[in-house]
Amino acid sequence: MKLLLLHSDFVEWEPKKKALASAEKAAKKPVRVREALVAFSSVEKGDEKNPTAVAGKAISEIEDVAKQVKAKKIVVYPYVHLSQSPGSPGTALKVLKAVEAGLKKSKGKLTVRRAPFGWYKAFNIKCKGHPLSELSRDISAGGVSKGAAEEVSDAVKKEETLKSNWYILEPSGKMNKIELKDGMVSGFDMDRHKKLEKLCLYEMAKSREVREQPPHIKLMKRLELVGYEPGSDPGHFRFLPKGQMVKSLLEQWVSQNMAEYGAVEVETPMMYDYEHPSLKSYMNRFPARQYTVETPNKRVFLRFSACFGQFLMAHDANISYRSLPLKMYELTRSFRVEQRGELAGLRRLRAFTMPDCHAICADMKQAKEENLKRFELANKVENGAGLEKGDFEFSIRTVSDFLKKDKAHILKIAKKWGKPVLMEVWDKRFFYFVLKLEWNFIDALNKAACLATDQIDIENAERYGIYFTDKGNKKKLPLVLHLSPSGSIERVMYALLEKACMKEQARKNNTMLPNPILPLWLSPTQIRLCPMNESLVSYCETIADRMQKECIRVDIDDRVESVGKKIRDAETEWIPLIVVIGDKEKKTGKLAVRFRETGKVKALSAQAITKQIKKDTDGKPFRPLPLPRLLTKRPVFVA
C-alpha cells in the first residue's frame, strides 16, 4: 500500500463520474474539510495476501504522523495513481474501510472522513508547506518504508554507532569531561553559556529531526527571497529575484576572500562514476547520502562536495614542494539526500551551493600552520556576511592519538576562539580526518547548524594518488585540508534570517532594542524614495540616477497610495533607509531619512546619504537592483 500524507489547510472534492460499476454511493456535490491530514492511499496487489496486516500498519503510520503535525482530522482519500500495480477494487475498498474504522477508534480522538471509492473526482488541496507537511510511506505486511530506497555510505552507518567522549575545553586549556544526565549536561557549569549548552544537547543527543517549522521559513517567503519548488524533489528551492541577488552577493564575498587568500579557482563535474575505485572508497568514508542516476553509459552519483573533482585534478597535476601549500577553490552546487524529517527550509537541503577550498600541504607542520590561517579566514568571511563571533558556538572533533600528539595546536585554536568550546574525541579514527573545526549557529528552535568548517585529512592523498616532489626530487604524499569558509551559501542565508527572527522576537518584549534588518550590503533595496504625489516622481528619478551611479540600490514607490501606506510597506520589506519626498524636500534638498534599524529620522542631503551608504558597505561586492526601479513596473513573485 502506498500513502502520500499531506498536512493541509483544506481539502475539497466533488464526485463527477463513476470510474467503477461497483463504485460507492455518493452525492455529486462538493465536500470541504479544513485543517486535515489527507492520506492519499493506493492499495496494491501485494496487499491482497494479508490486507488486515496492511490496514493495521497504515493506521499506525497515519496516527503517528497526525500526532507529529498535531492534526485532529483525517481524510482517507482513495488514489489509485500512486501505484503501478494496484490491487483489486474489492480488496482496496476493504482495506480503506478498515483504515477508516481503525482511525475512528484511535486514542488520539480523531475525526475521520473517507472520500468515496470508485469515482472520478475533482479535488483541490492547500498543503501547509512545513517540513513535515509532505510525507510518503510504502507499506507492506512486513513493514514500512519511509520514502524511496537511498544509497547510504558506510560512514553514515558508522556515524550512528560511533562512541565518543565529550569535553568542554576552556581557553585556559582545562578539559572538562561532560555527559548527559536526565536530559541535562553534567560536568561543566553552563549558567553563563546557554547557547553552548544548546549545542551540547543537540550534538550529544544526535537528534536531527525538526518537528516544527523554523521561523526563517515564513520570513524568507514574506521578504520574497526563497520559496519551495513543488515541481522538484524536497529540499530543492526556487530563489526569487531578491533572494538570488542576496545569494549571488554572498557567493561574491566568499570568492573575493578566497582570491585574496591565494586560492586558485577551478571547476569540476557534478556527477561521477559510482564504480570508480577511488571515488567509491572515499564515498564510504564520508557521512552523506547520495543521489544516484542511471545514464545511458553508467551509474553515477551527484557530488556531495567538491572533493572528488579537485582530488582527481590534483592527481593529474605535477606538484613541487615550491607550490605548497597549494590551495584549490570551487563554489558550485552539491547534493545530499538528507532525510525528510531533517529537511528544514534553508538550514538543511538536498541541493546547495558549497564553497570548498582544499589545501595540499607538505607535512603536519605546514598543515597546522595553514589550519590557523584558515581559522582567521573563516572568522573574517562569517563576520563580513553579518554573523559575529557571538552568533556562533565552536566545536572541535578529533581522535585520541591526535589529541595526545598535537594538543598544543588544539589549545592554540581554543585560545584564539576565546570562550569555551565543545570537543568530541573518538578513541579510534574511522573518518579520513584527524581534526575538524566547526562554527555552529544555534537557531530559534535550539537546533545547531554547522557553517564554516576545516579538516585535516590524512587519507585522501594516498587514496587518490596525489604526490608532490620534495627538495631531493623524491615523490611524497601530502596532507589535505578541507575548508568551507562560510558553509553552504543557503545556510548562511538561513543563519542571517534566523538571527533576524530572534531579534524580532526579542523586540516584542523590549521595544528599545533595534529592529531586525539584513546587512545593508545584502539588502535588495538599500534606500526607497517615497514621493508624496505623482508630480515628484521625476525628481525622485533624478536622485535615484545619481545614487545608482554610485553603486547604490535605490527604488521608487510611485504607486498612488498614501504616504503612510508607502512607509508601512517599506517597513514590511525591511528597507533600511526610507525617504519621503515632498515639495519642501525638493526645494531645500534636505531629505528626511528614516533608518529602519534604529527608528530614527535624520535630515540629510542626497550626497550625505550616498556617502553614508558607501562607508557602511565599503569592501563588499555590489549588484544592481534585482527588480525594476519603479514599484508599479514590478511583477509580484510568489514564494
MIPAVEX-225759 format. One record per residue (C-alpha): x, z negated, y. Coordinates in steps of 0.02 Angstrom, whole numbers, plus 50000, padded with zeros to 5 digits. Layout:
REM MIPAVEX-225759
XZY...
***
This chain:
REM MIPAVEX-225759
500005000050000500645004250172500224993950326500514997750510500184981850610499854984050797499524969250910498324976651036497394973251197495964982651118495484995050983493915005650983493235018350859491705029150832491215036650663490965055350686490775063650516490865058550334492515062850252491895057550079490205059049996490405040849947490755035150125490085018250176488545017150283488995016750468488125019350634488785033750739489125023150892490695016050974491394999250920492664989851025493694974350978494784965751107496394955751080496624960350897497964963150767497504980150696498034983050516498055001850484498005002450293498305015450160498055011149975499225021149861499195027549683500425014449627499245000749686497965005649553498994996449421498674979549500497504980749651497184961949653499034957749674499244971049809497744964449906498434946749894500134951649963499314961750103498274946650152499834935750157500794948150265499374950750388499124931850403500984929450434501064942450573499444936050651500224918750659501804925550741500884935150876499524921650893498114933950853496424926750802495544943350775495994955550636495394973550616495674981350445495705000050480495745012550334497065025650375497485036550226498765046750326500075032950312500405037950131500955053950046500195047949882498525039849921497545030749786495795034949729494395031349852493625018649733495215008349718495585009949903493885003049953494034989149826495734983749895495184984750077493624974450042494694961549952495884960850102494414958550221493654944750114495324935850092495704935950279493984928650317494434913850206496094911450295496604894050352497004901950520495124903950553495234922450586493844933750646493924949450537493154966550562493384981650448493174999450510492055009950395492875018350247492705036950211492375043350389493245054450515493325042950665493805045050846494845029950897495795023051045497035008651047498114999951176499634991651098500374976751192502164983151180503094966851150504474965851016503274960550876501814971650925502284985950808502734981350629502644990650464502524984150287502674993150120501754982749990501774983849802501274971949664503114967549650503474963149831503504967950015504714979450104504854977150292505144994750357506195008550282507735005950174509315004150277511165005550249511904988050254513794985850259514734973150155515174964450319513334961750361513024954150190514604943650202514184937750379512614929550311513614919150185515244915250278515604896850305516274891450473516964876250558516364874350737517264866150883517124863551069518824867551142519144859351310520304866851444521474852151411521714858351232520664844851149519664851450999518024842650961517264846650792515384848950805513924851250686512044852550690511064836650650509174836950659509244852350769510454844350893512314847050925513344832250868515184829050907515274833051094514334826351245513274841051306512434832051451513404841951582513484857951479511684862751443511994881551434513454878751316512304868051209511064882551202512464894151146512954881951009511174880450945510954899350946512594903250857512624889050732510814891350678511124910250663509324914250710509214930950799507344934150787506374934950951504604927750940504064930251120504334943751249505894941251358505374940951541506534955151590505394967451498503974965051623505224966051766506054982251707504324990151699503734982951865505284989451955505045006451869506765005851788506545007151599505125009151475504805010251289504765027651214503335028451087503905045751031505565039050965506195025750844506015007550902507485001851008507645018651099507135018651282506655030351423507645027451583506615032151734507475039151892507825021951968508415014751802509515029751766510345027751936510705009251903511385013451730512485027551798513205016451935513665003151808514485016451699515485022451850516005004651892516655001551716517555018351707518335015751879519084999151823519695006451658520585020451751521415007551865521924997851709522835013451647521705018651503521665037051456519875043451436519365053051280517765059251198517425058751011515965064050898514385053850874514205056950687515435055450542515575059450358514835044950260516045047750116517645049050221518755035750137519475027550293517805027650383516835020750236518115007050209518035001950393516135003150395516064989650263517164978250370516044979650523514434969350534513234983250585511804992650505511975011550506510865026350544511165039250408510725057650420510715071950295511455087650375511495104850291513295100950240513455082450204512795065050225513345057450390513095041550490512895039450676514315029850756514045011450797515635010750903517005022250967518255015450840518045029750715518445044150831519815035350927520695029550769520635047050693521325053850857522725040950857523115045450675523495063450729524495058650883526385056950898526615039550974528265032351035528625014151072528835020051253526965024151257526435006851206525274998851240524285014951225522545012151299521155024351249519455023051331517755030651297515995027551362514565035651268513105032551151513215021950994511875017450866511465002350758509904999450654509544982150721508144973050629506424974650706506154956150737507794956050835507384970750949507014963651121506974975351271508714979351337509504964451252509634971951079509344990451050509645003750918510365016451040511525010151177512935015451293514525006051249516185006651342517585004951212519435003351250520715001951110522494996851149523825001251021525164987751031526894986850953526774968950888525854952550906526874947551060526324963251152524544961451086524394943851155525094949151324523854963351333522444951951274522724940851426522704955751545521084961851468520344944351487520584945951675519944963951673518324958951586518064944951713518294957451856517094970251780515714957451746515904949251915515834965852006514254970351910513404954751980513724942351839514804927451886515754915251777514324902851796513164915451712514214915151552514734903551413516334908351324516654908551137518184911551029518144916550846519704915450741520414911450569521354895550524523014904750496523004912350670522474895850747523984887150667525244900550719524554905350889523604890350952524604891251115523834908251152522074901851120522384886651231523024898151369521384907751365520344891651365521334885251514521054901551608519184900351573519204882951649517744874951557517344870351376517154884751254516334886451084517564890450945517164896450769518544895250639518474903550468519564896650328519864914250261519844930850351518544943550299518364954350455519754965650520520174954450669521064937750683520454933650858518874938150952518414933351130516594934051188515714932451356513964925951314512464926851430511064914151400509364921151445507684913751495507194911351312508824902051274509464916851172511304921451185511914939251205513734944251197514274955951337516144958351359517214955951204519024958751149519774957650974521504957750896521384969350744522734968150609521954980050480521434996750550523135004250593523545004150407521795009550356521865024950470523705028650453524135025350636526015023850665527225023350810529085027150814530165012350865531855012150955532765015150790531695030750757530765021650617528895022750588527965006350611526165000350601525494993950767524114981350804522504986950889521474978151022519604981951037518924979051212517204981751283517494976251463515644974151500514684975251337513384988951324512774995351492510974991951441511424973951402512214971851575510564977751648509644965351536510754951051597510514955751781508624956451758508534940251658509604931751790508384937751922506894931751818507654914451804507944914151992506154919552021505524905551910506644892751996506004898352166504214894652114504734876452103505814876852260505424889552396507054885152484508004894852352508434913252385507314927152324507904936352168508684953252201509784966352118511554967752186511504978452344512614992152272511424993852124509774993352219508905010352201508385009152384509534998852493508524999852654506735005052686506105011052854504265007452887503595017153038502065009153119501225025953139501435044153092502225049053258503755038253219504175046553052505315059553134506285045553222506485036853054507115053352982508475053753116509055036153072508985040052886510035055852909511425045852992511395032252860511365044652718512965052452784513755035152769513265034352584511795022652605510195024452505508785024152633506975029352612505445030152724503695023452691502725037352778501075032852694499515029952800499485011252765499534995352867501234987952910500804972552807500434983252654502074992652675503054976352686502184968952534502524984552431504354984652483504494966352433503694970352264505014983952238506384971552285507024982152430508494971952501508274977152685506584981452762506434988152939504794990153034504955003153171503775004253319503885011353495504874996053553506204998553419506305017053461506545013153645507834998953628508745004553470508654986553409507874985753237507044970253161507854969352989507014958752856508254952652722507324950152559508574937952482508504925152624506834929952701507654930052873507364943253007508794948953120508834961253266510204973953230510624991553283510625005353152512515005953171512674987253136511554988552984512615002852918514214992952946513494977752855512944987852702514624996852694515514980052698514404972452562514634987452446516484990752479517434996352324515865000152224515325017552167513895026452254512485037952202511145045352316509305040752312508565043752139506895049552213506315059352367506605050252531504775050652587503645039752482502215052352498503295065052406503645053952257502845055252085502335039052002503325036351842502605025051707503725013151612
***
